[in-house]
Amino acid sequence: FFDVNRTMTNRNYDDAMRVALDFATKAGSQRVAPLVSTRDLRARLERGERVVMVDVRGCEEQAVSMIPGAVTKEVFEAEVLPQLKASEAAEAPQTAPLVVPYCTVGYRSGIYAKELVEQYGLQNVRNGEGVIMWTFDGNGLVQPSASPGSRGSRENEAVGRSCVTDDSVAEQAALQNETRRVHVFGKPWDMAAEGYTTEYF
């Protein structure tokens, strides 16, 4: 079950930023897939740039909230990655969508970002600062719930997809319900902007 912390959460922006930078560095991804700031990422999205955000956290964490428009790692690898690899082979890497994995503070996503570059050959990859920094500089979080969705491009189809347990991944999309809850993985990372309720295992 989740512990809900309403009183001891660290609301300091600089502390959250330091944690994101520290864990991204520990992941060893800064050379090949450096951090993209949440402010920059949000600006890119608002300009309509092609960005694929990949939530690499566990299902329990995603069930609390996700960044709007993100896909899970499972959906990304099943439905989006094959298309991206084909498009990068056919066009200049700088015109390919920017792929931004994210987790809580940039460690797990940093490892995955490095993997996407070194093992899958993607070149337009940056590591996200994570959901904690998103509470400060992003544009809100959503709580996904599986529901049949309209069909579009393979990339758009997958947007917001939450974890599923059978072979119906391609048939399910998320209803995006705004939420002020955020899963922070554990007490050491109990940080979020004012107005957010943190939860952890």
C-alpha positions as a LaTeX table, in Angstrom:
\begin{tabular}{lrrr}
\hline
Residue & $x$ (\AA) & $y$ (\AA) & $z$ (\AA) \\
\hline
Phe1 & 0.00 & 0.00 & 0.00 \\
Phe2 & 0.99 & 3.65 & $-0.30$ \\
Asp3 & 1.92 & 5.98 & 2.51 \\
Val4 & 0.43 & 9.42 & 1.95 \\
Asn5 & 2.53 & 12.24 & 3.37 \\
Arg6 & 0.77 & 15.55 & 3.84 \\
Thr7 & 3.10 & 17.36 & 6.25 \\
Met8 & 6.79 & 16.49 & 5.76 \\
Thr9 & 7.19 & 16.91 & 2.02 \\
Asn10 & 10.17 & 19.02 & 0.94 \\
Arg11 & 8.81 & 21.87 & $-1.18$ \\
Asn12 & 12.22 & 23.37 & $-2.06$ \\
Tyr13 & 12.77 & 23.79 & $-5.80$ \\
Asp14 & 16.57 & 23.89 & $-5.58$ \\
Asp15 & 16.70 & 20.67 & $-3.54$ \\
Ala16 & 14.56 & 18.88 & $-6.12$ \\
Met17 & 16.73 & 20.18 & $-8.95$ \\
Arg18 & 19.92 & 19.00 & $-7.21$ \\
Val19 & 18.48 & 15.53 & $-6.70$ \\
Ala20 & 17.53 & 15.25 & $-10.39$ \\
Leu21 & 20.99 & 16.30 & $-11.54$ \\
Asp22 & 22.70 & 14.02 & $-9.02$ \\
Phe23 & 20.76 & 10.91 & $-10.02$ \\
Ala24 & 21.04 & 11.58 & $-13.74$ \\
Thr25 & 24.79 & 11.80 & $-13.25$ \\
Lys26 & 24.80 & 8.54 & $-11.30$ \\
Ala27 & 22.92 & 6.87 & $-14.16$ \\
Gly28 & 25.84 & 7.61 & $-16.46$ \\
Ser29 & 23.66 & 9.08 & $-19.19$ \\
Gln30 & 24.77 & 12.70 & $-19.21$ \\
Arg31 & 27.27 & 12.25 & $-22.05$ \\
Val32 & 24.96 & 10.48 & $-24.50$ \\
Ala33 & 21.52 & 11.67 & $-23.34$ \\
Pro34 & 21.87 & 14.72 & $-21.10$ \\
Leu35 & 19.06 & 16.05 & $-18.98$ \\
Val36 & 16.48 & 18.23 & $-20.67$ \\
Ser37 & 15.03 & 20.71 & $-18.22$ \\
Thr38 & 11.33 & 20.44 & $-17.51$ \\
Arg39 & 10.91 & 24.08 & $-18.52$ \\
Asp40 & 12.53 & 23.42 & $-21.88$ \\
Leu41 & 10.52 & 20.24 & $-22.37$ \\
Arg42 & 7.25 & 21.99 & $-21.57$ \\
Ala43 & 8.12 & 24.80 & $-23.99$ \\
Arg44 & 8.84 & 22.29 & $-26.75$ \\
Leu45 & 5.50 & 20.60 & $-26.15$ \\
Glu46 & 3.66 & 23.92 & $-26.14$ \\
Arg47 & 5.29 & 24.81 & $-29.47$ \\
Gly48 & 3.99 & 21.56 & $-30.91$ \\
Glu49 & 7.39 & 19.96 & $-31.41$ \\
Arg50 & 7.51 & 16.18 & $-31.92$ \\
Val51 & 8.28 & 14.73 & $-28.49$ \\
Val52 & 7.70 & 11.21 & $-27.17$ \\
Met53 & 7.79 & 11.01 & $-23.37$ \\
Val54 & 8.36 & 7.52 & $-21.98$ \\
Asp55 & 7.40 & 6.68 & $-18.40$ \\
Val56 & 9.84 & 4.00 & $-17.23$ \\
Arg57 & 8.40 & 3.65 & $-13.71$ \\
Gly58 & 6.44 & 0.68 & $-12.39$ \\
Cys59 & 2.71 & 0.18 & $-12.83$ \\
Glu60 & 1.96 & 1.11 & $-9.22$ \\
Glu61 & 3.71 & 4.44 & $-9.65$ \\
Gln62 & 2.02 & 5.15 & $-12.97$ \\
Ala63 & $-1.38$ & 4.36 & $-11.46$ \\
Val64 & $-0.98$ & 7.35 & $-9.12$ \\
Ser65 & $-0.16$ & 9.80 & $-11.91$ \\
Met66 & 1.72 & 10.30 & $-15.16$ \\
Ile67 & 2.88 & 13.26 & $-17.19$ \\
Pro68 & 0.15 & 14.14 & $-19.71$ \\
Gly69 & 0.75 & 12.52 & $-23.08$ \\
Ala70 & 3.39 & 10.06 & $-21.85$ \\
Val71 & 3.56 & 6.43 & $-22.92$ \\
Thr72 & 4.68 & 3.54 & $-20.75$ \\
Lys73 & 7.96 & 1.81 & $-21.54$ \\
Glu74 & 6.03 & $-1.32$ & $-22.56$ \\
Val75 & 3.85 & 0.52 & $-25.05$ \\
Phe76 & 6.83 & 2.49 & $-26.33$ \\
Glu77 & 8.84 & $-0.65$ & $-27.08$ \\
Ala78 & 5.89 & $-2.51$ & $-28.61$ \\
Glu79 & 4.37 & 0.24 & $-30.71$ \\
Val80 & 6.53 & 3.35 & $-30.98$ \\
Leu81 & 10.19 & 2.25 & $-30.95$ \\
Pro82 & 10.00 & 0.11 & $-34.14$ \\
Gln83 & 8.54 & 3.07 & $-36.02$ \\
Leu84 & 11.17 & 5.45 & $-34.65$ \\
Lys85 & 14.03 & 3.14 & $-35.62$ \\
Ala86 & 12.67 & 2.90 & $-39.14$ \\
Ser87 & 12.14 & 6.66 & $-39.44$ \\
Glu88 & 15.63 & 7.48 & $-38.10$ \\
Ala89 & 17.10 & 5.18 & $-40.73$ \\
Ala90 & 15.16 & 6.98 & $-43.45$ \\
Glu91 & 15.58 & 10.61 & $-42.39$ \\
Ala92 & 18.10 & 12.90 & $-40.72$ \\
Pro93 & 18.33 & 12.22 & $-36.97$ \\
Gln94 & 17.71 & 15.87 & $-36.14$ \\
Thr95 & 14.25 & 15.67 & $-37.71$ \\
Ala96 & 13.25 & 12.57 & $-35.72$ \\
Pro97 & 11.01 & 13.05 & $-32.66$ \\
Leu98 & 12.78 & 13.82 & $-29.41$ \\
Val99 & 12.49 & 10.82 & $-27.07$ \\
Val100 & 12.45 & 11.72 & $-23.37$ \\
Pro101 & 12.34 & 8.87 & $-20.84$ \\
Tyr102 & 11.42 & 9.94 & $-17.31$ \\
Cys103 & 11.04 & 8.39 & $-13.86$ \\
Thr104 & 10.99 & 9.98 & $-10.40$ \\
Val105 & 14.33 & 11.80 & $-10.33$ \\
Gly106 & 16.17 & 10.81 & $-13.52$ \\
Tyr107 & 18.06 & 7.66 & $-12.49$ \\
Arg108 & 16.02 & 4.84 & $-14.03$ \\
Ser109 & 15.20 & 7.01 & $-17.02$ \\
Gly110 & 18.89 & 7.88 & $-17.43$ \\
Ile111 & 19.79 & 4.21 & $-17.64$ \\
Tyr112 & 17.06 & 3.67 & $-20.21$ \\
Ala113 & 17.99 & 6.77 & $-22.20$ \\
Lys114 & 21.56 & 5.48 & $-22.44$ \\
Glu115 & 20.22 & 2.09 & $-23.56$ \\
Leu116 & 18.12 & 3.68 & $-26.29$ \\
Val117 & 21.20 & 5.42 & $-27.69$ \\
Glu118 & 23.78 & 2.69 & $-27.27$ \\
Gln119 & 21.72 & $-0.45$ & $-27.89$ \\
Tyr120 & 18.82 & 0.71 & $-30.06$ \\
Gly121 & 20.69 & 3.33 & $-32.06$ \\
Leu122 & 18.34 & 6.27 & $-31.44$ \\
Gln123 & 20.16 & 9.57 & $-31.64$ \\
Asn124 & 17.59 & 12.16 & $-30.56$ \\
Val125 & 17.24 & 11.18 & $-26.90$ \\
Arg126 & 17.35 & 13.31 & $-23.74$ \\
Asn127 & 16.79 & 12.24 & $-20.15$ \\
Gly128 & 13.85 & 13.84 & $-18.35$ \\
Glu129 & 14.18 & 15.41 & $-14.90$ \\
Gly130 & 11.27 & 13.29 & $-13.63$ \\
Val131 & 7.84 & 13.68 & $-12.09$ \\
Ile132 & 9.09 & 15.58 & $-9.05$ \\
Met133 & 10.50 & 18.40 & $-11.17$ \\
Trp134 & 7.39 & 18.19 & $-13.34$ \\
Thr135 & 5.31 & 19.23 & $-10.32$ \\
Phe136 & 7.35 & 22.44 & $-10.19$ \\
Asp137 & 7.82 & 23.31 & $-13.85$ \\
Gly138 & 5.38 & 21.13 & $-15.80$ \\
Asn139 & 1.73 & 21.61 & $-16.62$ \\
Gly140 & 0.08 & 19.17 & $-14.23$ \\
Leu141 & $-0.26$ & 15.41 & $-13.90$ \\
Val142 & $-2.97$ & 12.99 & $-14.93$ \\
Gln143 & $-4.23$ & 9.71 & $-13.49$ \\
Pro144 & $-4.58$ & 7.21 & $-16.33$ \\
Ser145 & $-7.29$ & 4.61 & $-16.60$ \\
Ala146 & $-7.56$ & 2.15 & $-19.48$ \\
Ser147 & $-10.38$ & 2.77 & $-21.89$ \\
Pro148 & $-10.94$ & 2.21 & $-25.61$ \\
Gly149 & $-9.57$ & 5.19 & $-27.50$ \\
Ser150 & $-9.78$ & 6.66 & $-30.93$ \\
Arg151 & $-7.25$ & 5.42 & $-33.40$ \\
Gly152 & $-4.65$ & 7.66 & $-35.00$ \\
Ser153 & $-0.99$ & 7.34 & $-35.80$ \\
Arg154 & 0.91 & 4.65 & $-33.90$ \\
Glu155 & 2.67 & 7.33 & $-31.88$ \\
Asn156 & $-0.51$ & 9.21 & $-31.00$ \\
Glu157 & $-2.43$ & 6.01 & $-30.31$ \\
Ala158 & $-0.04$ & 5.10 & $-27.52$ \\
Val159 & $-0.10$ & 8.44 & $-25.76$ \\
Gly160 & $-1.05$ & 8.20 & $-22.11$ \\
Arg161 & $-1.32$ & 4.42 & $-22.21$ \\
Ser162 & $-1.13$ & 2.84 & $-18.76$ \\
Cys163 & $-0.03$ & $-0.66$ & $-17.79$ \\
Val164 & $-2.14$ & $-3.56$ & $-19.02$ \\
Thr165 & $-1.79$ & $-7.24$ & $-18.27$ \\
Asp166 & $-2.91$ & $-8.92$ & $-21.49$ \\
Asp167 & $-2.46$ & $-8.59$ & $-25.24$ \\
Ser168 & $-4.90$ & $-5.71$ & $-25.60$ \\
Val169 & $-2.24$ & $-2.99$ & $-25.46$ \\
Ala170 & $-3.07$ & $-1.79$ & $-28.94$ \\
Glu171 & $-6.76$ & $-1.51$ & $-28.06$ \\
Gln172 & $-6.46$ & 0.51 & $-24.87$ \\
Ala173 & $-5.78$ & 4.20 & $-24.22$ \\
Ala174 & $-5.98$ & 6.36 & $-21.13$ \\
Leu175 & $-8.66$ & 8.70 & $-19.95$ \\
Gln176 & $-6.59$ & 11.53 & $-18.60$ \\
Asn177 & $-8.01$ & 12.73 & $-15.31$ \\
Glu178 & $-6.13$ & 15.61 & $-13.73$ \\
Thr179 & $-4.68$ & 14.87 & $-10.31$ \\
Arg180 & $-2.52$ & 16.54 & $-7.68$ \\
Arg181 & $-1.07$ & 13.24 & $-6.44$ \\
Val182 & 2.46 & 12.17 & $-7.25$ \\
His183 & 4.35 & 8.99 & $-6.45$ \\
Val184 & 7.87 & 9.81 & $-5.21$ \\
Phe185 & 9.17 & 6.22 & $-4.85$ \\
Gly186 & 10.43 & 6.53 & $-1.26$ \\
Lys187 & 10.89 & 8.84 & 1.70 \\
Pro188 & 14.34 & 10.15 & 0.59 \\
Trp189 & 12.67 & 11.64 & $-2.50$ \\
Asp190 & 9.62 & 13.05 & $-0.75$ \\
Met191 & 9.61 & 16.31 & $-2.70$ \\
Ala192 & 6.97 & 18.13 & $-4.71$ \\
Ala193 & 5.68 & 21.59 & $-5.43$ \\
Glu194 & 3.07 & 23.19 & $-3.21$ \\
Gly195 & $-0.37$ & 21.77 & $-3.79$ \\
Tyr196 & 0.78 & 18.22 & $-4.55$ \\
Thr197 & 0.26 & 15.26 & $-2.25$ \\
Thr198 & 3.15 & 12.79 & $-2.29$ \\
Glu199 & 2.82 & 9.02 & $-2.00$ \\
Tyr200 & 5.40 & 6.26 & $-1.74$ \\
Phe201 & 5.70 & 2.57 & $-0.95$ \\
\hline
\end{tabular}
